[in-house]
Amino acid sequence: MKIDLHTHILPRDWPDLDAKYGYPGFVRLDHYKPCCARMMIRDRVFREITDNVWDPKRRIEECDREKVSMQVLSTVPVMFSYWAKPADALDLSRRLNDHIAEVVRNHPTRFAGLATIPLQDPELSARELERSVRELGLRGVQIGTHVDANEHCHGAACRNLDDSSLNALWSTAEQLGAAIFVHPWDMIGKERMPKYWLPWLVGMPAESSLAICSMMFGGVFERFPKLRVGFAHGGGAFPFTIGRIEHAFYARPDLVAIDNQTNPRSYLANGDTPARFYVDSLVHDSVALKMLLKLFGAPRVALGSDYPFPLGEANAGRLIESMKELSAEDKAQLLSETAREFLGLSFASTL
Protein backbone atom coordinates (compact mmCIF):
# COMPACT_ATOMS: atom_id res chain seq x y z
CA MET A 1 0.00 0.00 0.00
CA LYS A 2 0.92 3.64 -0.46
CA ILE A 3 -0.71 6.36 1.65
CA ASP A 4 0.42 9.78 0.47
CA LEU A 5 0.25 12.07 3.50
CA HIS A 6 1.01 15.31 1.64
CA THR A 7 -1.32 16.28 -1.22
CA HIS A 8 -3.29 19.46 -1.93
CA ILE A 9 -6.79 20.04 -3.28
CA LEU A 10 -9.13 22.94 -4.06
CA PRO A 11 -12.79 23.12 -5.05
CA ARG A 12 -13.30 23.72 -8.75
CA ASP A 13 -15.75 26.54 -8.13
CA TRP A 14 -14.76 29.23 -5.67
CA PRO A 15 -16.50 32.54 -4.93
CA ASP A 16 -14.99 36.01 -5.26
CA LEU A 17 -14.16 36.48 -1.60
CA ASP A 18 -12.72 39.97 -2.13
CA ALA A 19 -16.23 41.05 -3.11
CA LYS A 20 -17.95 38.93 -0.47
CA TYR A 21 -15.85 40.13 2.48
CA GLY A 22 -15.23 43.65 1.21
CA TYR A 23 -11.42 43.79 1.18
CA PRO A 24 -8.72 42.33 -1.08
CA GLY A 25 -6.12 39.61 -0.83
CA PHE A 26 -8.08 36.37 -1.14
CA VAL A 27 -7.45 33.78 -3.83
CA ARG A 28 -9.90 33.58 -6.72
CA LEU A 29 -9.89 31.06 -9.56
CA ASP A 30 -9.83 32.11 -13.19
CA HIS A 31 -10.83 29.16 -15.39
CA TYR A 32 -9.37 30.70 -18.50
CA LYS A 33 -9.32 27.51 -20.60
CA PRO A 34 -10.57 23.90 -20.28
CA CYS A 35 -8.94 21.87 -17.50
CA CYS A 36 -6.77 24.83 -16.42
CA ALA A 37 -7.14 27.74 -14.03
CA ARG A 38 -5.12 30.60 -12.64
CA MET A 39 -4.99 31.19 -8.91
CA MET A 40 -5.28 34.98 -8.73
CA ILE A 41 -4.49 37.29 -5.80
CA ARG A 42 -5.66 40.81 -6.63
CA ASP A 43 -4.44 41.12 -10.25
CA ARG A 44 -1.42 38.84 -9.86
CA VAL A 45 -1.17 35.23 -10.98
CA PHE A 46 -0.05 33.24 -7.95
CA ARG A 47 0.00 29.85 -9.68
CA GLU A 48 -1.44 28.07 -12.69
CA ILE A 49 -3.17 24.79 -11.90
CA THR A 50 -4.78 21.97 -13.85
CA ASP A 51 -7.82 19.85 -13.19
CA ASN A 52 -5.93 17.31 -11.06
CA VAL A 53 -6.09 19.97 -8.31
CA TRP A 54 -9.90 19.79 -8.15
CA ASP A 55 -11.11 16.71 -10.04
CA PRO A 56 -11.24 13.54 -7.85
CA LYS A 57 -11.65 11.32 -10.92
CA ARG A 58 -8.45 12.69 -12.44
CA ARG A 59 -6.62 12.28 -9.12
CA ILE A 60 -7.72 8.66 -8.81
CA GLU A 61 -6.55 7.94 -12.37
CA GLU A 62 -3.12 9.35 -11.55
CA CYS A 63 -3.03 7.50 -8.22
CA ASP A 64 -3.82 4.23 -9.98
CA ARG A 65 -1.00 4.85 -12.44
CA GLU A 66 1.47 5.38 -9.56
CA LYS A 67 -0.11 2.65 -7.40
CA VAL A 68 -1.06 5.10 -4.65
CA SER A 69 -3.77 3.53 -2.51
CA MET A 70 -4.89 6.67 -0.66
CA GLN A 71 -4.21 10.39 -0.72
CA VAL A 72 -4.54 12.61 2.34
CA LEU A 73 -6.16 15.83 1.14
CA SER A 74 -5.34 19.28 2.50
CA THR A 75 -5.84 22.75 1.11
CA VAL A 76 -3.19 24.76 -0.73
CA PRO A 77 -1.40 26.74 2.03
CA VAL A 78 -1.97 30.12 0.37
CA MET A 79 -5.63 29.60 1.28
CA PHE A 80 -4.88 29.78 5.04
CA SER A 81 -5.59 33.54 5.03
CA TYR A 82 -4.37 34.05 8.60
CA TRP A 83 -4.16 37.77 7.80
CA ALA A 84 -7.93 38.06 7.34
CA LYS A 85 -10.66 38.98 9.80
CA PRO A 86 -11.27 35.90 11.98
CA ALA A 87 -14.95 35.54 11.07
CA ASP A 88 -14.11 35.65 7.37
CA ALA A 89 -11.25 33.17 7.77
CA LEU A 90 -13.65 30.86 9.61
CA ASP A 91 -16.19 31.08 6.79
CA LEU A 92 -13.44 30.36 4.25
CA SER A 93 -12.18 27.42 6.32
CA ARG A 94 -15.66 25.91 6.61
CA ARG A 95 -16.12 26.08 2.84
CA LEU A 96 -12.81 24.29 2.26
CA ASN A 97 -13.45 21.71 4.97
CA ASP A 98 -16.94 20.92 3.74
CA HIS A 99 -15.53 20.39 0.25
CA ILE A 100 -12.75 18.04 1.42
CA ALA A 101 -15.24 16.09 3.55
CA GLU A 102 -17.53 15.69 0.52
CA VAL A 103 -14.68 14.32 -1.61
CA VAL A 104 -13.76 11.87 1.16
CA ARG A 105 -17.39 10.77 1.60
CA ASN A 106 -17.69 10.10 -2.12
CA HIS A 107 -14.41 8.13 -2.24
CA PRO A 108 -13.82 6.83 1.32
CA THR A 109 -11.29 4.19 0.34
CA ARG A 110 -9.16 6.55 -1.76
CA PHE A 111 -9.02 9.75 0.26
CA ALA A 112 -8.69 10.95 3.84
CA GLY A 113 -8.89 14.61 4.77
CA LEU A 114 -7.24 17.30 6.89
CA ALA A 115 -9.07 20.48 7.80
CA THR A 116 -7.90 24.07 7.71
CA ILE A 117 -8.68 26.51 10.53
CA PRO A 118 -8.54 30.28 11.22
CA LEU A 119 -5.35 30.14 13.27
CA GLN A 120 -5.44 33.90 13.94
CA ASP A 121 -8.26 33.09 16.42
CA PRO A 122 -7.33 29.97 18.44
CA GLU A 123 -10.81 29.64 20.01
CA LEU A 124 -12.51 29.66 16.60
CA SER A 125 -9.80 27.28 15.39
CA ALA A 126 -10.49 24.83 18.19
CA ARG A 127 -14.21 24.87 17.45
CA GLU A 128 -13.73 24.37 13.72
CA LEU A 129 -11.29 21.53 14.36
CA GLU A 130 -13.85 19.85 16.59
CA ARG A 131 -16.56 20.25 13.94
CA SER A 132 -14.23 18.94 11.24
CA VAL A 133 -13.31 15.83 13.21
CA ARG A 134 -16.61 15.03 14.95
CA GLU A 135 -19.09 16.05 12.24
CA LEU A 136 -17.14 15.88 8.98
CA GLY A 137 -14.94 12.88 9.79
CA LEU A 138 -11.65 14.55 8.89
CA ARG A 139 -8.50 13.06 10.46
CA GLY A 140 -7.00 16.28 11.77
CA VAL A 141 -5.78 19.62 10.49
CA GLN A 142 -3.12 21.23 8.34
CA ILE A 143 -1.74 24.47 9.80
CA GLY A 144 0.92 26.96 8.78
CA THR A 145 4.29 27.46 10.41
CA HIS A 146 3.31 30.77 12.00
CA VAL A 147 0.47 33.28 12.28
CA ASP A 148 1.38 36.54 10.60
CA ALA A 149 0.88 40.03 12.01
CA ASN A 150 -2.77 40.86 11.54
CA GLU A 151 -4.19 44.32 11.06
CA HIS A 152 -7.70 42.85 11.25
CA CYS A 153 -7.09 41.34 14.72
CA HIS A 154 -6.44 44.53 16.65
CA GLY A 155 -2.87 44.76 15.37
CA ALA A 156 -1.83 41.35 16.72
CA ALA A 157 1.87 40.64 16.26
CA CYS A 158 3.32 37.71 14.34
CA ARG A 159 3.08 34.55 16.43
CA ASN A 160 5.15 31.39 16.23
CA LEU A 161 3.77 28.00 17.25
CA ASP A 162 5.04 28.33 20.82
CA ASP A 163 2.63 31.23 21.49
CA SER A 164 0.53 30.54 24.58
CA SER A 165 -2.63 31.65 22.76
CA LEU A 166 -2.49 28.38 20.79
CA ASN A 167 -2.80 26.20 23.91
CA ALA A 168 -6.57 25.93 23.38
CA LEU A 169 -5.96 24.46 19.94
CA TRP A 170 -3.31 21.99 21.13
CA SER A 171 -5.57 20.88 23.98
CA THR A 172 -8.52 20.33 21.64
CA ALA A 173 -6.41 18.40 19.14
CA GLU A 174 -5.04 16.20 21.92
CA GLN A 175 -8.51 15.46 23.27
CA LEU A 176 -9.84 14.65 19.80
CA GLY A 177 -6.84 12.54 18.84
CA ALA A 178 -6.53 14.77 15.79
CA ALA A 179 -3.33 14.81 13.72
CA ILE A 180 -1.65 18.18 13.07
CA PHE A 181 0.29 18.53 9.82
CA VAL A 182 2.46 21.67 9.73
CA HIS A 183 3.13 23.13 6.29
CA PRO A 184 5.33 26.20 5.55
CA TRP A 185 3.67 29.28 4.13
CA ASP A 186 4.32 33.05 3.75
CA MET A 187 8.04 32.40 3.81
CA ILE A 188 10.41 34.17 6.14
CA GLY A 189 12.63 36.78 4.47
CA LYS A 190 10.73 36.64 1.18
CA GLU A 191 11.29 40.35 0.58
CA ARG A 192 15.01 39.55 0.19
CA MET A 193 14.34 36.72 -2.29
CA PRO A 194 12.95 38.29 -5.47
CA LYS A 195 14.79 35.89 -7.82
CA TYR A 196 15.57 32.25 -8.46
CA TRP A 197 12.42 30.93 -6.69
CA LEU A 198 14.35 31.39 -3.42
CA PRO A 199 11.29 31.69 -1.15
CA TRP A 200 10.49 28.08 -2.02
CA LEU A 201 14.11 26.88 -1.96
CA VAL A 202 15.42 28.74 1.11
CA GLY A 203 12.43 30.26 2.91
CA MET A 204 10.33 27.09 3.08
CA PRO A 205 13.00 24.93 4.76
CA ALA A 206 13.70 27.76 7.21
CA GLU A 207 9.99 28.10 8.02
CA SER A 208 9.72 24.42 8.96
CA SER A 209 12.80 24.58 11.16
CA LEU A 210 11.42 27.70 12.83
CA ALA A 211 8.16 25.89 13.60
CA ILE A 212 9.89 22.79 15.00
CA CYS A 213 12.27 24.79 17.17
CA SER A 214 9.44 27.01 18.43
CA MET A 215 7.39 24.01 19.52
CA MET A 216 10.37 22.28 21.14
CA PHE A 217 11.87 25.25 22.95
CA GLY A 218 8.42 26.56 23.86
CA GLY A 219 7.60 23.30 25.65
CA VAL A 220 4.55 22.44 23.53
CA PHE A 221 5.44 18.74 23.41
CA GLU A 222 5.96 18.74 27.17
CA ARG A 223 2.60 20.35 27.93
CA PHE A 224 0.70 18.19 25.43
CA PRO A 225 2.42 14.80 25.45
CA LYS A 226 -0.29 13.03 23.41
CA LEU A 227 -0.23 15.56 20.58
CA ARG A 228 0.55 14.04 17.15
CA VAL A 229 2.39 16.57 15.00
CA GLY A 230 3.98 16.11 11.58
CA PHE A 231 6.05 18.50 9.48
CA ALA A 232 6.13 18.74 5.70
CA HIS A 233 9.19 18.55 3.45
CA GLY A 234 11.16 16.30 5.80
CA GLY A 235 11.16 18.95 8.52
CA GLY A 236 12.87 21.47 6.23
CA ALA A 237 16.27 22.66 7.45
CA PHE A 238 15.83 21.27 10.97
CA PRO A 239 17.33 17.75 10.55
CA PHE A 240 20.51 19.15 9.03
CA THR A 241 21.07 21.74 11.76
CA ILE A 242 20.23 19.67 14.85
CA GLY A 243 23.93 19.62 15.83
CA ARG A 244 24.03 23.41 15.87
CA ILE A 245 20.70 23.57 17.70
CA GLU A 246 21.82 21.14 20.41
CA HIS A 247 25.17 22.91 20.77
CA ALA A 248 23.39 26.24 21.30
CA PHE A 249 21.14 24.63 23.94
CA TYR A 250 24.25 23.87 26.03
CA ALA A 251 26.40 26.86 25.02
CA ARG A 252 23.79 29.56 25.67
CA PRO A 253 21.03 28.13 27.87
CA ASP A 254 20.34 31.71 29.01
CA LEU A 255 19.07 32.39 25.48
CA VAL A 256 17.86 28.98 24.31
CA ALA A 257 16.58 27.03 27.32
CA ILE A 258 14.51 29.78 28.89
CA ASP A 259 11.09 28.08 28.56
CA ASN A 260 12.03 24.41 28.30
CA GLN A 261 15.11 22.71 29.75
CA THR A 262 14.75 19.54 27.64
CA ASN A 263 17.64 18.82 25.27
CA PRO A 264 16.23 19.21 21.72
CA ARG A 265 17.93 16.00 20.61
CA SER A 266 15.85 14.06 23.12
CA TYR A 267 12.85 14.65 20.85
CA LEU A 268 14.55 12.57 18.17
CA ALA A 269 14.91 8.80 17.86
CA ASN A 270 16.89 6.94 20.51
CA GLY A 271 17.52 3.25 19.87
CA ASP A 272 14.17 1.58 19.24
CA THR A 273 12.25 4.61 20.49
CA PRO A 274 11.17 6.82 17.54
CA ALA A 275 11.09 10.60 17.54
CA ARG A 276 8.45 12.63 19.35
CA PHE A 277 7.08 14.07 16.09
CA TYR A 278 6.69 13.07 12.45
CA VAL A 279 8.07 14.26 9.11
CA ASP A 280 7.20 13.36 5.56
CA SER A 281 9.67 11.82 3.11
CA LEU A 282 9.78 14.71 0.64
CA VAL A 283 13.52 15.42 0.49
CA HIS A 284 14.34 14.35 -3.11
CA ASP A 285 17.63 12.75 -2.04
CA SER A 286 18.47 9.27 -0.78
CA VAL A 287 21.26 10.52 1.53
CA ALA A 288 18.86 13.02 3.10
CA LEU A 289 16.18 10.35 3.53
CA LYS A 290 18.68 8.02 5.24
CA MET A 291 19.52 10.84 7.61
CA LEU A 292 15.81 11.33 8.38
CA LEU A 293 15.47 7.64 9.15
CA LYS A 294 18.44 7.79 11.51
CA LEU A 295 17.17 10.91 13.29
CA PHE A 296 13.47 10.07 13.47
CA GLY A 297 13.12 6.31 12.97
CA ALA A 298 10.99 4.72 10.25
CA PRO A 299 7.79 4.90 12.40
CA ARG A 300 8.00 8.70 12.21
CA VAL A 301 8.69 9.15 8.48
CA ALA A 302 5.70 9.01 6.12
CA LEU A 303 5.40 9.09 2.35
CA GLY A 304 4.57 12.62 1.19
CA SER A 305 4.65 13.81 -2.42
CA ASP A 306 3.23 17.38 -2.43
CA TYR A 307 0.94 16.26 -5.27
CA PRO A 308 0.25 17.85 -7.73
CA PHE A 309 2.81 20.67 -7.61
CA PRO A 310 6.19 20.95 -9.38
CA LEU A 311 8.39 20.84 -6.25
CA GLY A 312 6.78 17.56 -5.27
CA GLU A 313 7.75 13.98 -6.05
CA ALA A 314 6.20 13.31 -9.47
CA ASN A 315 6.10 9.55 -8.85
CA ALA A 316 4.94 9.22 -5.26
CA GLY A 317 7.13 6.83 -3.31
CA ARG A 318 9.69 6.33 -6.06
CA LEU A 319 12.62 7.43 -3.87
CA ILE A 320 11.65 5.05 -1.06
CA GLU A 321 11.12 2.16 -3.46
CA SER A 322 14.49 2.78 -5.16
CA MET A 323 16.58 2.47 -1.99
CA LYS A 324 18.03 -1.04 -1.98
CA GLU A 325 19.36 -0.69 1.56
CA LEU A 326 15.82 -0.50 2.97
CA SER A 327 14.15 -3.74 3.97
CA ALA A 328 10.68 -4.65 2.72
CA GLU A 329 9.43 -4.01 6.25
CA ASP A 330 10.98 -0.53 6.33
CA LYS A 331 9.53 0.32 2.93
CA ALA A 332 6.05 -0.76 4.02
CA GLN A 333 6.42 1.37 7.15
CA LEU A 334 7.38 4.45 5.15
CA LEU A 335 4.90 3.95 2.33
CA SER A 336 1.80 3.42 4.46
CA GLU A 337 2.11 2.41 8.10
CA THR A 338 3.53 5.66 9.47
CA ALA A 339 0.76 7.68 7.82
CA ARG A 340 -1.83 5.23 9.11
CA GLU A 341 -0.60 5.66 12.67
CA PHE A 342 -0.28 9.43 12.37
CA LEU A 343 -3.83 9.75 11.09
CA GLY A 344 -5.33 7.14 13.40
CA LEU A 345 -6.61 5.08 10.46
CA SER A 346 -7.84 1.57 11.02
CA PHE A 347 -6.87 -1.07 8.48
CA ALA A 348 -10.48 -1.53 7.34
CA SER A 349 -10.90 2.17 6.63
CA THR A 350 -8.21 2.12 3.96
CA LEU A 351 -9.51 -0.81 1.93
C-alpha positions in Angstrom: 0.0 0.0 0.0 0.9 3.6 -0.5 -0.7 6.4 1.7 0.4 9.8 0.5 0.2 12.1 3.5 1.0 15.3 1.6 -1.3 16.3 -1.2 -3.3 19.5 -1.9 -6.8 20.0 -3.3 -9.1 22.9 -4.1 -12.8 23.1 -5.1 -13.3 23.7 -8.7 -15.8 26.5 -8.1 -14.8 29.2 -5.7 -16.5 32.5 -4.9 -15.0 36.0 -5.3 -14.2 36.5 -1.6 -12.7 40.0 -2.1 -16.2 41.0 -3.1 -17.9 38.9 -0.5 -15.9 40.1 2.5 -15.2 43.6 1.2 -11.4 43.8 1.2 -8.7 42.3 -1.1 -6.1 39.6 -0.8 -8.1 36.4 -1.1 -7.5 33.8 -3.8 -9.9 33.6 -6.7 -9.9 31.1 -9.6 -9.8 32.1 -13.2 -10.8 29.2 -15.4 -9.4 30.7 -18.5 -9.3 27.5 -20.6 -10.6 23.9 -20.3 -8.9 21.9 -17.5 -6.8 24.8 -16.4 -7.1 27.7 -14.0 -5.1 30.6 -12.6 -5.0 31.2 -8.9 -5.3 35.0 -8.7 -4.5 37.3 -5.8 -5.7 40.8 -6.6 -4.4 41.1 -10.3 -1.4 38.8 -9.9 -1.2 35.2 -11.0 -0.1 33.2 -7.9 0.0 29.9 -9.7 -1.4 28.1 -12.7 -3.2 24.8 -11.9 -4.8 22.0 -13.9 -7.8 19.8 -13.2 -5.9 17.3 -11.1 -6.1 20.0 -8.3 -9.9 19.8 -8.1 -11.1 16.7 -10.0 -11.2 13.5 -7.9 -11.6 11.3 -10.9 -8.4 12.7 -12.4 -6.6 12.3 -9.1 -7.7 8.7 -8.8 -6.5 7.9 -12.4 -3.1 9.3 -11.5 -3.0 7.5 -8.2 -3.8 4.2 -10.0 -1.0 4.8 -12.4 1.5 5.4 -9.6 -0.1 2.6 -7.4 -1.1 5.1 -4.6 -3.8 3.5 -2.5 -4.9 6.7 -0.7 -4.2 10.4 -0.7 -4.5 12.6 2.3 -6.2 15.8 1.1 -5.3 19.3 2.5 -5.8 22.7 1.1 -3.2 24.8 -0.7 -1.4 26.7 2.0 -2.0 30.1 0.4 -5.6 29.6 1.3 -4.9 29.8 5.0 -5.6 33.5 5.0 -4.4 34.0 8.6 -4.2 37.8 7.8 -7.9 38.1 7.3 -10.7 39.0 9.8 -11.3 35.9 12.0 -15.0 35.5 11.1 -14.1 35.6 7.4 -11.2 33.2 7.8 -13.6 30.9 9.6 -16.2 31.1 6.8 -13.4 30.4 4.2 -12.2 27.4 6.3 -15.7 25.9 6.6 -16.1 26.1 2.8 -12.8 24.3 2.3 -13.4 21.7 5.0 -16.9 20.9 3.7 -15.5 20.4 0.2 -12.8 18.0 1.4 -15.2 16.1 3.5 -17.5 15.7 0.5 -14.7 14.3 -1.6 -13.8 11.9 1.2 -17.4 10.8 1.6 -17.7 10.1 -2.1 -14.4 8.1 -2.2 -13.8 6.8 1.3 -11.3 4.2 0.3 -9.2 6.6 -1.8 -9.0 9.7 0.3 -8.7 11.0 3.8 -8.9 14.6 4.8 -7.2 17.3 6.9 -9.1 20.5 7.8 -7.9 24.1 7.7 -8.7 26.5 10.5 -8.5 30.3 11.2 -5.4 30.1 13.3 -5.4 33.9 13.9 -8.3 33.1 16.4 -7.3 30.0 18.4 -10.8 29.6 20.0 -12.5 29.7 16.6 -9.8 27.3 15.4 -10.5 24.8 18.2 -14.2 24.9 17.5 -13.7 24.4 13.7 -11.3 21.5 14.4 -13.8 19.8 16.6 -16.6 20.2 13.9 -14.2 18.9 11.2 -13.3 15.8 13.2 -16.6 15.0 14.9 -19.1 16.0 12.2 -17.1 15.9 9.0 -14.9 12.9 9.8 -11.6 14.6 8.9 -8.5 13.1 10.5 -7.0 16.3 11.8 -5.8 19.6 10.5 -3.1 21.2 8.3 -1.7 24.5 9.8 0.9 27.0 8.8 4.3 27.5 10.4 3.3 30.8 12.0 0.5 33.3 12.3 1.4 36.5 10.6 0.9 40.0 12.0 -2.8 40.9 11.5 -4.2 44.3 11.1 -7.7 42.9 11.2 -7.1 41.3 14.7 -6.4 44.5 16.7 -2.9 44.8 15.4 -1.8 41.3 16.7 1.9 40.6 16.3 3.3 37.7 14.3 3.1 34.6 16.4 5.2 31.4 16.2 3.8 28.0 17.2 5.0 28.3 20.8 2.6 31.2 21.5 0.5 30.5 24.6 -2.6 31.7 22.8 -2.5 28.4 20.8 -2.8 26.2 23.9 -6.6 25.9 23.4 -6.0 24.5 19.9 -3.3 22.0 21.1 -5.6 20.9 24.0 -8.5 20.3 21.6 -6.4 18.4 19.1 -5.0 16.2 21.9 -8.5 15.5 23.3 -9.8 14.7 19.8 -6.8 12.5 18.8 -6.5 14.8 15.8 -3.3 14.8 13.7 -1.6 18.2 13.1 0.3 18.5 9.8 2.5 21.7 9.7 3.1 23.1 6.3 5.3 26.2 5.5 3.7 29.3 4.1 4.3 33.0 3.8 8.0 32.4 3.8 10.4 34.2 6.1 12.6 36.8 4.5 10.7 36.6 1.2 11.3 40.3 0.6 15.0 39.6 0.2 14.3 36.7 -2.3 13.0 38.3 -5.5 14.8 35.9 -7.8 15.6 32.2 -8.5 12.4 30.9 -6.7 14.3 31.4 -3.4 11.3 31.7 -1.2 10.5 28.1 -2.0 14.1 26.9 -2.0 15.4 28.7 1.1 12.4 30.3 2.9 10.3 27.1 3.1 13.0 24.9 4.8 13.7 27.8 7.2 10.0 28.1 8.0 9.7 24.4 9.0 12.8 24.6 11.2 11.4 27.7 12.8 8.2 25.9 13.6 9.9 22.8 15.0 12.3 24.8 17.2 9.4 27.0 18.4 7.4 24.0 19.5 10.4 22.3 21.1 11.9 25.3 23.0 8.4 26.6 23.9 7.6 23.3 25.6 4.6 22.4 23.5 5.4 18.7 23.4 6.0 18.7 27.2 2.6 20.3 27.9 0.7 18.2 25.4 2.4 14.8 25.4 -0.3 13.0 23.4 -0.2 15.6 20.6 0.6 14.0 17.1 2.4 16.6 15.0 4.0 16.1 11.6 6.1 18.5 9.5 6.1 18.7 5.7 9.2 18.5 3.4 11.2 16.3 5.8 11.2 18.9 8.5 12.9 21.5 6.2 16.3 22.7 7.4 15.8 21.3 11.0 17.3 17.7 10.6 20.5 19.1 9.0 21.1 21.7 11.8 20.2 19.7 14.9 23.9 19.6 15.8 24.0 23.4 15.9 20.7 23.6 17.7 21.8 21.1 20.4 25.2 22.9 20.8 23.4 26.2 21.3 21.1 24.6 23.9 24.3 23.9 26.0 26.4 26.9 25.0 23.8 29.6 25.7 21.0 28.1 27.9 20.3 31.7 29.0 19.1 32.4 25.5 17.9 29.0 24.3 16.6 27.0 27.3 14.5 29.8 28.9 11.1 28.1 28.6 12.0 24.4 28.3 15.1 22.7 29.8 14.8 19.5 27.6 17.6 18.8 25.3 16.2 19.2 21.7 17.9 16.0 20.6 15.9 14.1 23.1 12.8 14.6 20.9 14.5 12.6 18.2 14.9 8.8 17.9 16.9 6.9 20.5 17.5 3.2 19.9 14.2 1.6 19.2 12.2 4.6 20.5 11.2 6.8 17.5 11.1 10.6 17.5 8.5 12.6 19.4 7.1 14.1 16.1 6.7 13.1 12.5 8.1 14.3 9.1 7.2 13.4 5.6 9.7 11.8 3.1 9.8 14.7 0.6 13.5 15.4 0.5 14.3 14.3 -3.1 17.6 12.7 -2.0 18.5 9.3 -0.8 21.3 10.5 1.5 18.9 13.0 3.1 16.2 10.4 3.5 18.7 8.0 5.2 19.5 10.8 7.6 15.8 11.3 8.4 15.5 7.6 9.1 18.4 7.8 11.5 17.2 10.9 13.3 13.5 10.1 13.5 13.1 6.3 13.0 11.0 4.7 10.3 7.8 4.9 12.4 8.0 8.7 12.2 8.7 9.2 8.5 5.7 9.0 6.1 5.4 9.1 2.4 4.6 12.6 1.2 4.6 13.8 -2.4 3.2 17.4 -2.4 0.9 16.3 -5.3 0.3 17.8 -7.7 2.8 20.7 -7.6 6.2 20.9 -9.4 8.4 20.8 -6.2 6.8 17.6 -5.3 7.7 14.0 -6.1 6.2 13.3 -9.5 6.1 9.6 -8.9 4.9 9.2 -5.3 7.1 6.8 -3.3 9.7 6.3 -6.1 12.6 7.4 -3.9 11.7 5.0 -1.1 11.1 2.2 -3.5 14.5 2.8 -5.2 16.6 2.5 -2.0 18.0 -1.0 -2.0 19.4 -0.7 1.6 15.8 -0.5 3.0 14.1 -3.7 4.0 10.7 -4.7 2.7 9.4 -4.0 6.3 11.0 -0.5 6.3 9.5 0.3 2.9 6.1 -0.8 4.0 6.4 1.4 7.2 7.4 4.5 5.1 4.9 3.9 2.3 1.8 3.4 4.5 2.1 2.4 8.1 3.5 5.7 9.5 0.8 7.7 7.8 -1.8 5.2 9.1 -0.6 5.7 12.7 -0.3 9.4 12.4 -3.8 9.7 11.1 -5.3 7.1 13.4 -6.6 5.1 10.5 -7.8 1.6 11.0 -6.9 -1.1 8.5 -10.5 -1.5 7.3 -10.9 2.2 6.6 -8.2 2.1 4.0 -9.5 -0.8 1.9 
